[in-house]
Amino acid sequence: MANTSACCTFDEPVMDQFLPPILFLEFIFGLSGNILALWMFAFHMDSWKPNSIYLAHLAVADSVVLFCLPFRADYYRRRKNWIYGDAFCRILLFLLASNRAAGIFFLTAVAVDRYLKIVHPLHRINRMNLTYAMWVSCSLWVVIIAMTVYLLTTEHFYYYNNRTQCESFNICLGNNPLSNWHNSFYVIQFFVPATIVVFCTACITLQLRNKTIDTQGKIKRAVQFIFIVALVFIFCFFPSTISRVAVWILKSWYSECSFFRQANLAFYTSVCFTYFNSVLNPLVYYFSSPAFSGTLNKLVLKIRGKKTGEQTPGKTSDSVVTVTRNLS
């Protein structure tokens, strides 16, 4: 432990031992799932919907950032010693921060899209074309880049025990405007979208609670989909956010580095859940459309040497005709 340039740095042998294999496994499984998703987006989408546009942008963001994980794993394997230079350090931290924001924002976008189509099926926004969805996606990317581009403009090196640390988050004592902004955005970008996602999920559940629904139909898929989105959202982004809030609270109480060791370890360990978002997002794609689940099921059956059978369509009650039309 040391206090370097008013910032606390720690030796964490446990983290350096366990994080590299975890990050490498996330890279392997995440890249496999997202490449499959991009292949299905490119060649097996019969018709595009706004929901598909948001998920496609999410898959691209995940695929880009997954290539950063082997370098991050190597960094921890070297006991937090960065050997790839200042420029690549800035680019990597920018990509990691942008991916977290993209994961949150685009998952929120698909939750809002499901909410509008199920709870307000007759609203005129549901008749918007794909150009509207593209404008929404571009606007989200503008916000994401504007909020994280500062990571490209400043150095993030910290020197400790002949090692060069490359970190966007450091527990720095005193008042640092850039650090305060980084912490504030990290927390706000979770809690505001999380409130929206929880609200959408609750409204969809209440809307469909007393309806007669075909258990094999599109409404059931929509319900499964929104719950998967909410679970992925909370599971991946809540741990690192709450641990960062804990650091924030401790800074208002203490001014010595020794009080922050456990909080620092908790934060960098929980960041792995954020990267795990890229592994779980293909599960979101699977429940988003029959094009994904159907194609994947056919592929599995083909590998197992079985033929695909015909499915018998179920009946849909008149009370949900408009909703199913919106979801198709």
PEWONOR-V524246 format. One record per residue. N is the residue number from 1. OMEGA is omega as a letter, one per 20 degrees, with the letter a starting at -180 (999 if undefined). BURIAL is b if it has 9 or more other ideal C-beta (glycine too) atoms within 8 Angstrom, else e. Layout:
n/omega/burial
N/OMEGA/BURIAL
N/OMEGA/BURIAL
//
This chain:
n/omega/burial
1/r/e
2/r/e
3/a/e
4/a/b
5/r/e
6/r/e
7/a/b
8/r/b
9/a/b
10/r/b
11/a/e
12/a/b
13/r/e
14/r/e
15/a/b
16/a/b
17/a/e
18/a/e
19/a/b
20/r/b
21/r/e
22/r/b
23/a/b
24/r/b
25/r/e
26/r/b
27/a/b
28/a/e
29/r/b
30/a/b
31/r/b
32/a/e
33/a/b
34/r/b
35/r/b
36/r/b
37/r/b
38/r/b
39/r/b
40/r/b
41/a/b
42/a/e
43/a/e
44/r/b
45/a/b
46/r/e
47/a/e
48/r/e
49/r/b
50/r/b
51/r/b
52/r/b
53/a/b
54/a/b
55/r/b
56/r/b
57/r/b
58/r/b
59/r/b
60/r/b
61/r/b
62/a/b
63/r/b
64/a/b
65/a/b
66/r/b
67/r/b
68/a/b
69/r/b
70/r/b
71/r/b
72/r/b
73/r/b
74/r/b
75/r/b
76/r/b
77/r/e
78/r/b
79/r/b
80/r/b
81/a/b
82/a/b
83/a/e
84/r/e
85/a/e
86/a/e
87/a/e
88/r/b
89/r/b
90/a/b
91/a/b
92/a/b
93/r/b
94/a/b
95/r/b
96/r/b
97/a/b
98/a/b
99/r/b
100/r/b
101/r/b
102/r/b
103/a/b
104/a/b
105/a/b
106/r/b
107/r/b
108/r/b
109/a/b
110/r/b
111/r/b
112/r/b
113/r/b
114/r/b
115/a/b
116/a/b
117/a/b
118/a/b
119/r/e
120/a/b
121/a/b
122/a/e
123/a/e
124/r/e
125/r/e
126/r/b
127/r/e
128/a/e
129/a/e
130/r/b
131/r/e
132/r/b
133/r/b
134/r/b
135/r/e
136/a/b
137/r/b
138/r/e
139/r/e
140/r/b
141/r/b
142/r/e
143/a/b
144/a/b
145/a/b
146/a/e
147/a/b
148/a/b
149/r/b
150/r/b
151/r/b
152/a/e
153/a/e
154/r/e
155/a/e
156/r/b
157/r/b
158/a/b
159/a/e
160/r/e
161/r/e
162/r/e
163/a/b
164/a/b
165/r/b
166/a/b
167/r/b
168/r/e
169/r/b
170/r/b
171/a/b
172/a/b
173/a/b
174/a/e
175/r/e
176/a/e
177/a/e
178/r/e
179/r/b
180/r/b
181/a/b
182/r/b
183/a/b
184/a/e
185/a/b
186/a/b
187/a/b
188/a/e
189/r/b
190/a/b
191/r/e
192/r/e
193/r/b
194/r/b
195/r/e
196/a/b
197/r/b
198/r/b
199/r/b
200/a/b
201/a/b
202/a/e
203/r/b
204/a/b
205/r/b
206/a/e
207/a/b
208/a/b
209/a/e
210/r/e
211/r/b
212/a/e
213/r/b
214/a/b
215/r/e
216/a/e
217/a/b
218/a/b
219/r/b
220/r/b
221/r/b
222/r/b
223/r/b
224/a/b
225/a/b
226/r/b
227/r/b
228/r/b
229/a/b
230/a/b
231/r/e
232/a/b
233/a/b
234/a/b
235/a/b
236/a/b
237/a/b
238/a/b
239/a/e
240/r/b
241/a/b
242/r/b
243/r/b
244/r/b
245/r/b
246/r/b
247/r/b
248/a/b
249/a/e
250/r/b
251/r/b
252/a/e
253/a/e
254/r/e
255/r/e
256/a/e
257/a/b
258/a/e
259/a/e
260/a/b
261/a/b
262/r/e
263/r/b
264/r/b
265/r/b
266/a/b
267/a/b
268/r/b
269/a/b
270/r/b
271/r/b
272/r/b
273/r/b
274/r/b
275/r/b
276/r/b
277/r/b
278/r/b
279/a/b
280/a/b
281/r/b
282/r/b
283/r/b
284/r/b
285/a/b
286/a/b
287/a/b
288/a/b
289/r/b
290/r/e
291/r/b
292/a/b
293/a/b
294/a/e
295/r/b
296/r/b
297/r/b
298/r/b
299/r/e
300/r/e
301/r/b
302/r/e
303/a/e
304/r/e
305/r/e
306/r/e
307/r/e
308/r/e
309/r/e
310/r/e
311/r/e
312/a/e
313/r/e
314/r/e
315/r/e
316/a/b
317/a/b
318/a/e
319/a/e
320/a/b
321/a/b
322/a/e
323/a/b
324/r/b
325/r/e
326/a/b
327/a/b
328/999/e
//
